[in-house]
Amino acid sequence: MQGNGHGRGGCGAGMDPEKRQRHRYDQSVFHRLLERHHAIERQLEHIDGGIRAVTTSADPEVVALLQDHVPAMHRRLLENFPLRRWDPLYVEIFENRDRIHMAIELLENGVRVVETSDDPYVAQLIQAHGAAVTGFAAEGHQAAQRPSPLPQNA
């Protein structure tokens, strides 16, 4: 998920027009999810090397947003198209993106994500990110305005 655009050139500064448009679209989906966070249910489980997360909603609009957002964030990771550049956790995740394995399953009412790494440090990053996303679902914009903490053992 992305943040609120704290500094660093604003919304897409320095990007080619296609990437800027995509960034703005991704950001709009994320902000709508933050606005609708009360309609989101999230179960997070730590597994060996990472997490399993199931994020669902009874609201069809929120389901569609989740099913748009999660694959878009995975694509950004694969393409090294960073977001939340002001957030230390996201900076670390993008710096270690080549060690992250992600499987996304679209469910009737949301998404299931299994995210793992063979690298113990990256597994801690994945688990910290899972906790940050759970915070976004629980608190909405309030959580998204804070930097996400790095793992304590990192």
Accessible surface in RSA format (square Angstrom, percent):
REM  Atomic radii and reference values for relative SASA: ProtOr
REM  Chains: A
REM  Algorithm: Lee & Richards
REM  Probe-radius: 1.40
REM  Slices: 20
REM RES _ NUM      All-atoms   Total-Side   Main-Chain    Non-polar    All polar
REM                ABS   REL    ABS   REL    ABS   REL    ABS   REL    ABS   REL
RES MET A   1    19.75  10.2  14.24   9.4   5.51  13.1  14.16  12.0   5.58   7.4
RES GLN A   2     2.05   1.1   2.05   1.5   0.00   0.0   1.89   4.0   0.16   0.1
RES GLY A   3     2.82   3.5   0.00   N/A   2.82   3.5   0.72   2.0   2.10   4.7
RES ASN A   4    53.14  36.6  26.92  26.0  26.22  63.1  17.06  41.1  36.08  34.9
RES GLY A   5    33.88  41.8   0.00   N/A  33.88  41.8  19.84  54.4  14.05  31.5
RES HIS A   6    78.59  43.0  69.29  48.2   9.30  23.8  54.99  56.7  23.59  27.5
RES GLY A   7    51.98  64.1   0.00   N/A  51.98  64.1  37.32 102.4  14.66  32.8
RES ARG A   8   171.53  72.0 129.75  66.1  41.78  99.5  53.69  73.4 117.84  71.4
RES GLY A   9    53.20  65.6   0.00   N/A  53.20  65.6  34.57  94.9  18.63  41.7
RES GLY A  10    42.43  52.3   0.00   N/A  42.43  52.3  26.31  72.2  16.12  36.1
RES CYS A  11    46.59  35.2  31.91  35.6  14.68  34.5  27.70  70.2  18.89  20.4
RES GLY A  12     1.50   1.9   0.00   N/A   1.50   1.9   0.61   1.7   0.89   2.0
RES ALA A  13    65.12  59.9  35.17  54.3  29.95  68.1  42.98  60.5  22.14  58.6
RES GLY A  14    87.44 107.8   0.00   N/A  87.44 107.8  44.77 122.9  42.67  95.6
RES MET A  15    35.18  18.2  22.67  15.0  12.51  29.8  28.53  24.3   6.65   8.8
RES ASP A  16    77.24  54.1  64.50  64.2  12.75  30.1  40.31  94.9  36.94  36.8
RES PRO A  17   100.99  73.6  96.21  87.7   4.79  17.4  97.13  80.2   3.87  24.0
RES GLU A  18   131.37  75.4 124.62  94.3   6.75  16.1  47.68  92.2  83.69  68.3
RES LYS A  19    71.55  34.9  71.29  43.7   0.26   0.6  38.05  34.3  33.50  35.7
RES ARG A  20    64.16  26.9  64.16  32.7   0.00   0.0   9.47  12.9  54.69  33.1
RES GLN A  21   132.74  74.2 127.75  93.4   4.99  11.9  40.12  85.4  92.62  70.2
RES ARG A  22    42.52  17.9  37.72  19.2   4.81  11.4  30.26  41.4  12.26   7.4
RES HIS A  23    17.59   9.6  17.59  12.2   0.00   0.0  11.39  11.7   6.20   7.2
RES ARG A  24   125.30  52.6 119.95  61.1   5.35  12.7  42.34  57.9  82.96  50.3
RES TYR A  25   114.76  53.6 109.18  62.1   5.58  14.5  90.46  68.0  24.30  30.0
RES ASP A  26     5.35   3.7   3.97   4.0   1.38   3.3   1.38   3.2   3.97   4.0
RES GLN A  27    26.93  15.1  26.93  19.7   0.00   0.0   6.22  13.2  20.71  15.7
RES SER A  28    62.77  53.0  49.74  66.4  13.03  30.0  48.11 102.4  14.67  20.5
RES VAL A  29     7.82   5.1   6.38   5.8   1.44   3.5   7.82   6.8   0.00   0.0
RES PHE A  30     0.01   0.0   0.01   0.0   0.00   0.0   0.01   0.0   0.00   0.0
RES HIS A  31    46.33  25.3  46.33  32.2   0.00   0.0  35.32  36.4  11.01  12.8
RES ARG A  32    83.13  34.9  81.90  41.8   1.23   2.9  28.73  39.3  54.40  33.0
RES LEU A  33     1.00   0.6   0.31   0.2   0.68   1.7   0.63   0.4   0.37   1.0
RES LEU A  34     3.12   1.7   1.69   1.2   1.43   3.6   2.14   1.5   0.98   2.6
RES GLU A  35    99.94  57.4  71.48  54.1  28.46  67.8  30.89  59.7  69.05  56.4
RES ARG A  36    67.39  28.3  63.12  32.2   4.27  10.2  13.35  18.2  54.04  32.8
RES HIS A  37    22.88  12.5  21.29  14.8   1.59   4.1   9.70  10.0  13.18  15.3
RES HIS A  38   163.34  89.3 129.60  90.1  33.74  86.3  97.16 100.1  66.18  77.0
RES ALA A  39    31.63  29.1  15.53  24.0  16.11  36.6  27.69  39.0   3.95  10.5
RES ILE A  40    18.91  10.8   3.68   2.7  15.22  36.7   3.68   2.7  15.22  41.3
RES GLU A  41   122.17  70.1 117.96  89.2   4.20  10.0  39.47  76.3  82.69  67.5
RES ARG A  42    47.85  20.1  17.03   8.7  30.82  73.4   3.63   5.0  44.22  26.8
RES GLN A  43   130.85  73.2 124.54  91.0   6.31  15.0  46.68  99.4  84.17  63.8
RES LEU A  44    53.80  30.0  18.90  13.5  34.90  87.7  19.32  13.6  34.48  92.8
RES GLU A  45    87.78  50.4  84.01  63.6   3.78   9.0  36.20  70.0  51.58  42.1
RES HIS A  46   106.78  58.4  82.03  57.0  24.75  63.3  59.48  61.3  47.30  55.0
RES ILE A  47    36.71  20.9  24.87  18.5  11.84  28.5  34.35  24.7   2.36   6.4
RES ASP A  48   145.33 101.8 118.55 118.0  26.78  63.3  45.33 106.7 100.00  99.7
RES GLY A  49    19.99  24.7   0.00   N/A  19.99  24.7  13.04  35.8   6.95  15.6
RES GLY A  50     0.00   0.0   0.00   N/A   0.00   0.0   0.00   0.0   0.00   0.0
RES ILE A  51     3.55   2.0   3.55   2.6   0.00   0.0   3.55   2.6   0.00   0.0
RES ARG A  52    86.51  36.3  85.22  43.4   1.30   3.1  20.27  27.7  66.24  40.1
RES ALA A  53     2.06   1.9   1.52   2.3   0.55   1.2   1.53   2.2   0.53   1.4
RES VAL A  54    29.21  19.2  28.17  25.5   1.03   2.5  28.17  24.5   1.03   2.8
RES THR A  55     9.29   6.6   9.29   9.4   0.00   0.0   6.64   8.9   2.64   4.0
RES THR A  56    20.59  14.6  20.59  20.9   0.00   0.0   6.92   9.3  13.67  20.7
RES SER A  57     6.48   5.5   0.07   0.1   6.41  14.8   4.64   9.9   1.84   2.6
RES ALA A  58   108.79 100.0  68.85 106.2  39.94  90.9  80.28 113.0  28.51  75.5
RES ASP A  59    35.41  24.8  30.08  29.9   5.33  12.6  16.16  38.0  19.25  19.2
RES PRO A  60   110.14  80.3  99.65  90.8  10.49  38.1 104.80  86.5   5.34  33.2
RES GLU A  61    71.23  40.9  61.40  46.5   9.82  23.4  43.84  84.8  27.39  22.4
RES VAL A  62     0.00   0.0   0.00   0.0   0.00   0.0   0.00   0.0   0.00   0.0
RES VAL A  63    17.94  11.8  17.94  16.2   0.00   0.0  17.94  15.6   0.00   0.0
RES ALA A  64    60.56  55.7  51.16  79.0   9.40  21.4  55.49  78.1   5.08  13.4
RES LEU A  65    25.92  14.4  25.10  18.0   0.82   2.1  25.92  18.2   0.00   0.0
RES LEU A  66     5.04   2.8   5.04   3.6   0.00   0.0   5.04   3.5   0.00   0.0
RES GLN A  67    47.25  26.4  38.75  28.3   8.50  20.2   7.54  16.0  39.71  30.1
RES ASP A  68    46.66  32.7  35.43  35.3  11.23  26.6  22.42  52.8  24.23  24.2
RES HIS A  69     6.42   3.5   5.37   3.7   1.05   2.7   5.28   5.4   1.14   1.3
RES VAL A  70    24.55  16.2  23.02  20.8   1.53   3.7  23.95  20.8   0.60   1.6
RES PRO A  71    47.91  34.9  42.65  38.9   5.26  19.1  43.45  35.9   4.45  27.7
RES ALA A  72    20.00  18.4  13.96  21.5   6.04  13.7  18.83  26.5   1.17   3.1
RES MET A  73    25.99  13.5  21.49  14.2   4.50  10.7  21.92  18.6   4.07   5.4
RES HIS A  74    39.09  21.4  38.65  26.9   0.43   1.1  20.82  21.5  18.26  21.3
RES ARG A  75   116.14  48.8 114.66  58.5   1.48   3.5  40.23  55.0  75.91  46.0
RES ARG A  76     0.07   0.0   0.07   0.0   0.00   0.0   0.07   0.1   0.00   0.0
RES LEU A  77    12.12   6.7  12.04   8.6   0.08   0.2  12.04   8.5   0.08   0.2
RES LEU A  78   128.24  71.4  96.62  69.1  31.62  79.5 100.27  70.4  27.97  75.3
RES GLU A  79    75.59  43.4  50.27  38.0  25.32  60.3  40.04  77.5  35.55  29.0
RES ASN A  80    64.22  44.3  53.50  51.7  10.73  25.8  10.86  26.1  53.36  51.6
RES PHE A  81     4.13   2.1   3.65   2.3   0.48   1.2   4.13   2.5   0.00   0.0
RES PRO A  82    32.94  24.0  31.78  29.0   1.16   4.2  31.78  26.2   1.16   7.2
RES LEU A  83     7.14   4.0   3.64   2.6   3.50   8.8   6.00   4.2   1.14   3.1
RES ARG A  84     9.23   3.9   0.00   0.0   9.23  22.0   2.22   3.0   7.01   4.2
RES ARG A  85   121.13  50.9 108.72  55.4  12.40  29.5  38.76  53.0  82.37  49.9
RES TRP A  86    36.25  14.5  19.02   9.2  17.23  40.4  19.60  10.5  16.64  27.0
RES ASP A  87     0.00   0.0   0.00   0.0   0.00   0.0   0.00   0.0   0.00   0.0
RES PRO A  88    60.91  44.4  53.89  49.1   7.01  25.5  60.09  49.6   0.81   5.1
RES LEU A  89     0.00   0.0   0.00   0.0   0.00   0.0   0.00   0.0   0.00   0.0
RES TYR A  90     5.28   2.5   5.09   2.9   0.19   0.5   5.18   3.9   0.09   0.1
RES VAL A  91    56.80  37.4  50.65  45.9   6.15  14.8  56.27  48.9   0.53   1.4
RES GLU A  92    40.61  23.3  40.61  30.7   0.00   0.0   6.68  12.9  33.93  27.7
RES ILE A  93    10.35   5.9  10.35   7.7   0.00   0.0  10.35   7.5   0.00   0.0
RES PHE A  94    14.49   7.2  14.04   8.7   0.45   1.2  14.43   8.7   0.06   0.2
RES GLU A  95   113.97  65.4  86.98  65.8  26.99  64.3  39.43  76.3  74.54  60.9
RES ASN A  96    13.12   9.0  13.12  12.7   0.00   0.0   0.00   0.0  13.12  12.7
RES ARG A  97    80.00  33.6  72.37  36.9   7.63  18.2   7.09   9.7  72.90  44.2
RES ASP A  98   118.42  83.0  82.09  81.7  36.33  85.9  47.48 111.7  70.94  70.8
RES ARG A  99   107.38  45.1 102.48  52.2   4.90  11.7  26.41  36.1  80.97  49.1
RES ILE A 100    18.26  10.4   0.59   0.4  17.67  42.6   0.59   0.4  17.67  48.0
RES HIS A 101    96.33  52.6  91.37  63.5   4.96  12.7  69.52  71.7  26.81  31.2
RES MET A 102    43.36  22.5  17.29  11.4  26.07  62.1  16.36  13.9  26.99  35.8
RES ALA A 103    62.44  57.4  55.43  85.5   7.00  15.9  60.26  84.9   2.18   5.8
RES ILE A 104    48.60  27.7  13.84  10.3  34.76  83.8  14.58  10.5  34.02  92.3
RES GLU A 105    85.72  49.2  81.83  61.9   3.89   9.3  36.14  69.9  49.58  40.5
RES LEU A 106    99.74  55.5  73.88  52.9  25.87  65.0  73.88  51.9  25.87  69.6
RES LEU A 107    32.16  17.9  25.28  18.1   6.88  17.3  30.10  21.1   2.06   5.5
RES GLU A 108   177.54 101.9 141.46 107.0  36.08  85.9  65.10 125.9 112.44  91.8
RES ASN A 109    68.95  47.5  68.26  66.0   0.69   1.7  19.95  48.0  49.00  47.4
RES GLY A 110     0.00   0.0   0.00   N/A   0.00   0.0   0.00   0.0   0.00   0.0
RES VAL A 111     1.59   1.0   1.57   1.4   0.03   0.1   1.57   1.4   0.03   0.1
RES ARG A 112    78.63  33.0  77.95  39.7   0.68   1.6  15.99  21.9  62.63  38.0
RES VAL A 113    16.08  10.6  16.06  14.5   0.02   0.0  16.08  14.0   0.00   0.0
RES VAL A 114    42.79  28.2  41.22  37.3   1.57   3.8  41.22  35.8   1.57   4.3
RES GLU A 115     7.21   4.1   7.21   5.5   0.00   0.0   0.00   0.0   7.21   5.9
RES THR A 116    33.38  23.7  33.37  33.8   0.01   0.0  17.18  23.1  16.19  24.5
RES SER A 117     6.51   5.5   0.28   0.4   6.24  14.4   0.55   1.2   5.96   8.4
RES ASP A 118   136.64  95.7 106.11 105.6  30.53  72.2  42.86 100.9  93.78  93.5
RES ASP A 119    41.49  29.1  35.85  35.7   5.64  13.3  12.32  29.0  29.17  29.1
RES PRO A 120   107.66  78.5  99.69  90.9   7.96  28.9 106.27  87.7   1.39   8.6
RES TYR A 121    71.91  33.6  67.12  38.2   4.79  12.5  61.03  45.9  10.88  13.4
RES VAL A 122     0.00   0.0   0.00   0.0   0.00   0.0   0.00   0.0   0.00   0.0
RES ALA A 123    10.49   9.6  10.49  16.2   0.00   0.0  10.49  14.8   0.00   0.0
RES GLN A 124    53.36  29.8  50.70  37.1   2.66   6.3  18.37  39.1  34.99  26.5
RES LEU A 125     0.00   0.0   0.00   0.0   0.00   0.0   0.00   0.0   0.00   0.0
RES ILE A 126     0.59   0.3   0.47   0.3   0.12   0.3   0.59   0.4   0.00   0.0
RES GLN A 127    40.57  22.7  39.51  28.9   1.06   2.5   5.34  11.4  35.23  26.7
RES ALA A 128    18.25  16.8   7.23  11.2  11.02  25.1  14.35  20.2   3.90  10.3
RES HIS A 129    30.43  16.6  30.43  21.1   0.00   0.0  25.62  26.4   4.80   5.6
RES GLY A 130     0.61   0.8   0.00   N/A   0.61   0.8   0.61   1.7   0.00   0.0
RES ALA A 131    56.79  52.2  47.10  72.7   9.69  22.0  48.87  68.8   7.92  21.0
RES ALA A 132    14.38  13.2   2.12   3.3  12.26  27.9  13.05  18.4   1.33   3.5
RES VAL A 133    18.18  12.0  18.18  16.5   0.00   0.0  18.18  15.8   0.00   0.0
RES THR A 134    44.87  31.9  44.50  45.1   0.36   0.9  44.50  59.8   0.36   0.5
RES GLY A 135    17.74  21.9   0.00   N/A  17.74  21.9  17.59  48.3   0.14   0.3
RES PHE A 136     5.45   2.7   3.97   2.5   1.48   3.8   4.58   2.8   0.87   2.5
RES ALA A 137    11.60  10.7   7.27  11.2   4.33   9.8   8.85  12.5   2.75   7.3
RES ALA A 138    69.54  63.9  40.88  63.1  28.66  65.2  51.32  72.3  18.22  48.3
RES GLU A 139    65.90  37.8  53.42  40.4  12.48  29.7  26.24  50.8  39.66  32.4
RES GLY A 140     0.07   0.1   0.00   N/A   0.07   0.1   0.07   0.2   0.00   0.0
RES HIS A 141    63.09  34.5  60.01  41.7   3.08   7.9  47.24  48.7  15.85  18.4
RES GLN A 142   119.69  66.9 110.66  80.9   9.03  21.5  34.19  72.8  85.51  64.9
RES ALA A 143     7.10   6.5   3.56   5.5   3.54   8.1   3.56   5.0   3.54   9.4
RES ALA A 144     1.39   1.3   1.39   2.1   0.00   0.0   1.39   2.0   0.00   0.0
RES GLN A 145    98.30  55.0  87.90  64.2  10.40  24.8  13.83  29.4  84.47  64.1
RES ARG A 146   109.43  45.9 107.30  54.7   2.13   5.1  60.63  82.9  48.80  29.6
RES PRO A 147    80.19  58.4  68.88  62.8  11.32  41.1  68.88  56.9  11.32  70.3
RES SER A 148     5.61   4.7   1.33   1.8   4.28   9.9   3.14   6.7   2.47   3.5
RES PRO A 149   105.65  77.0  93.12  84.9  12.53  45.6 104.06  85.9   1.59   9.9
RES LEU A 150    74.16  41.3  58.98  42.2  15.18  38.2  58.98  41.4  15.18  40.8
RES PRO A 151    22.24  16.2   7.33   6.7  14.91  54.2  15.97  13.2   6.27  39.0
RES GLN A 152   182.00 101.8 143.46 104.8  38.54  91.8  53.08 113.0 128.92  97.8
RES ASN A 153   128.16  88.4  94.64  91.5  33.51  80.7  22.10  53.2 106.06 102.5
RES ALA A 154    68.89  63.3   8.01  12.4  60.89 138.5  33.03  46.5  35.86  95.0
END  Absolute sums over single chains surface
CHAIN  1 A     7896.1       6285.9       1610.1       4157.8       3738.3
END  Absolute sums over all chains
TOTAL          7896.1       6285.9       1610.1       4157.8       3738.3
